[in-house]
Amino acid sequence: PSSSSTTTTTTTTTTPTLGKILPIVSTLDEIKMLSSIPSITDIQLRIKDTSLTSTDISTLIHNAQSICSDQNKRLWINDYWQDAIDAKCFGVHLGQEDLYKCVHNHGIQALRGANLALGISTHSYAELSVALGIQPSYISLGPVYSTSSKNVNFDPQGLETVCKWRELIPEDVPLVVIGGISNVERVKECRRAGAECVAVIGAITKAEDVNVAVDSLNDAMDV
């Protein structure tokens, strides 16, 4: 392909200003709960229910976007980029396998045309190279620590890798870290290592008081 077509394939949307924390949830009830908290600006929906039909998934994403729009929250959809475009969500998060499928199906152009933001997962230097070529809205690194929230085929990256990623990623592209960030001390460690945003799951979904947990996590990012 010509250089012009390559450029078209790899250019995406403008960089968003992410909040300090990015809660990742899987249900509409969790979306409703988090969207009511003023200090949360971004929410990511990662659909885990394998029994859902494509119609169910589309309905869930549209309903989630409606809730977030009403509460002025930015909704990121994990993987289902076509549905995210249809629902006019703020952004999409893609792992490397889903990124390949998206590129193959001309999804990057579609995301850009719909003005959706794009976050990309990375676990290795090779994956980071791919992500940098796409020029995403943010780059995610994980797992930083051991995690039980998701089966991953990579060892914990550690804080040294967080520092290295921050050095390699352009200054205007936020670095999001994920994986085992279960308490405020780990949040502080990640912030000191250079992360602009921490993606959290259990630290919020398993908290006795979600509002207190959110405030504590946000405060920890101010170190």
Solvent accessible surface area in square Angstrom, and as a share of the most:
residue,aa,sasa,rsa
1,P,161,1.01
2,S,67,0.43
3,S,94,0.61
4,S,76,0.49
5,S,47,0.30
6,T,69,0.40
7,T,83,0.48
8,T,59,0.34
9,T,33,0.19
10,T,34,0.20
11,T,46,0.27
12,T,13,0.08
13,T,21,0.12
14,T,111,0.65
15,T,59,0.34
16,P,14,0.09
17,T,109,0.64
18,L,23,0.11
19,G,14,0.14
20,K,81,0.34
21,I,4,0.02
22,L,1,0.00
23,P,0,0.00
24,I,5,0.03
25,V,6,0.04
26,S,32,0.21
27,T,62,0.36
28,L,44,0.22
29,D,104,0.54
30,E,38,0.17
31,I,0,0.00
32,K,103,0.44
33,M,71,0.32
34,L,0,0.00
35,S,2,0.01
36,S,72,0.46
37,I,9,0.05
38,P,123,0.77
39,S,52,0.33
40,I,0,0.00
41,T,54,0.31
42,D,0,0.00
43,I,0,0.00
44,Q,3,0.01
45,L,0,0.00
46,R,26,0.10
47,I,22,0.11
48,K,109,0.46
49,D,77,0.40
50,T,141,0.82
51,S,92,0.59
52,L,50,0.25
53,T,79,0.46
54,S,92,0.59
55,T,97,0.57
56,D,59,0.31
57,I,17,0.09
58,S,31,0.20
59,T,69,0.40
60,L,28,0.14
61,I,0,0.00
62,H,76,0.34
63,N,63,0.32
64,A,0,0.00
65,Q,31,0.14
66,S,61,0.39
67,I,33,0.17
68,C,0,0.00
69,S,67,0.43
70,D,117,0.60
71,Q,88,0.39
72,N,138,0.71
73,K,24,0.10
74,R,63,0.23
75,L,0,0.00
76,W,0,0.00
77,I,0,0.00
78,N,12,0.06
79,D,46,0.24
80,Y,74,0.28
81,W,24,0.09
82,Q,96,0.43
83,D,28,0.15
84,A,0,0.00
85,I,39,0.20
86,D,92,0.48
87,A,11,0.08
88,K,162,0.68
89,C,6,0.03
90,F,66,0.28
91,G,0,0.00
92,V,0,0.00
93,H,16,0.07
94,L,0,0.00
95,G,20,0.20
96,Q,34,0.15
97,E,138,0.62
98,D,41,0.21
99,L,4,0.02
100,Y,156,0.59
101,K,115,0.49
102,C,0,0.00
103,V,46,0.26
104,H,130,0.58
105,N,83,0.42
106,H,126,0.56
107,G,0,0.00
108,I,0,0.00
109,Q,47,0.21
110,A,41,0.32
111,L,0,0.00
112,R,82,0.30
113,G,69,0.66
114,A,41,0.31
115,N,112,0.57
116,L,6,0.03
117,A,5,0.04
118,L,0,0.00
119,G,0,0.00
120,I,0,0.00
121,S,17,0.11
122,T,1,0.00
123,H,41,0.18
124,S,37,0.24
125,Y,134,0.51
126,A,72,0.56
127,E,32,0.14
128,L,4,0.02
129,S,72,0.46
130,V,76,0.43
131,A,0,0.00
132,L,59,0.30
133,G,40,0.39
134,I,12,0.06
135,Q,107,0.48
136,P,6,0.04
137,S,0,0.00
138,Y,1,0.00
139,I,0,0.00
140,S,5,0.03
141,L,0,0.00
142,G,3,0.02
143,P,5,0.03
144,V,1,0.01
145,Y,30,0.11
146,S,84,0.54
147,T,41,0.24
148,S,109,0.70
149,S,42,0.27
150,K,103,0.44
151,N,154,0.79
152,V,55,0.32
153,N,151,0.77
154,F,79,0.33
155,D,119,0.62
156,P,69,0.43
157,Q,34,0.15
158,G,27,0.26
159,L,59,0.29
160,E,149,0.67
161,T,28,0.16
162,V,0,0.00
163,C,56,0.34
164,K,78,0.33
165,W,3,0.01
166,R,43,0.16
167,E,127,0.57
168,L,80,0.40
169,I,6,0.03
170,P,66,0.42
171,E,173,0.78
172,D,101,0.53
173,V,14,0.08
174,P,18,0.11
175,L,0,0.00
176,V,2,0.01
177,V,0,0.00
178,I,34,0.17
179,G,8,0.08
180,G,17,0.16
181,I,8,0.04
182,S,66,0.42
183,N,67,0.34
184,V,53,0.30
185,E,100,0.45
186,R,80,0.29
187,V,0,0.00
188,K,55,0.24
189,E,66,0.29
190,C,0,0.00
191,R,83,0.30
192,R,165,0.60
193,A,12,0.10
194,G,14,0.14
195,A,0,0.00
196,E,68,0.31
197,C,0,0.00
198,V,0,0.00
199,A,4,0.03
200,V,3,0.01
201,I,31,0.16
202,G,22,0.21
203,A,18,0.14
204,I,1,0.00
205,T,51,0.30
206,K,167,0.71
207,A,30,0.23
208,E,186,0.84
209,D,70,0.36
210,V,23,0.13
211,N,84,0.43
212,V,90,0.52
213,A,17,0.13
214,V,0,0.00
215,D,74,0.39
216,S,43,0.28
217,L,5,0.03
218,N,18,0.09
219,D,95,0.49
220,A,3,0.02
221,M,7,0.03
222,D,90,0.47
223,V,79,0.46
